[in-house]
């Protein structure tokens, strides 16, 4: 994984963590179960982001995507059917809801982009530039 992609995943995950930590400190700590979930999300996300920046193993990118994806699912549930008896509407608390969702979507997209890059065989790009005449010349 390239250095910039690793930094992007870590930075976007850290932004989500910072938003959750801010909300925990400013009121969510008093919400049963949800407050604890916000604290855990922030703590795990900060730790994983730091380990990714420091060059941790590749499976940490999967953890980053799982945490971000799980946070997105929890956000959707909290705005639809509720989550542990907790529900909110729209993008409140603004702007943190939008910041967290944007950061989490970016984390998942960067992770998915890295997967596509890894899954593509290295020689595939160079093979597409080979003309039929150059193939016959090699024989």
CORQUIZI-V855353 format. One record per helix or strand. SS is the DSSP state (A for helix, B for strand). FROM is the first residue (numbers start at 1). TO is the last residue. Records with the same first field share a line. If there is no record, write none. Layout:
SS: FROM-TO, FROM-TO
This chain:
A: 3-25, 28-30, 34-53, 59-79, 96-119, 122-127, 132-138
B: 83-83, 86-86
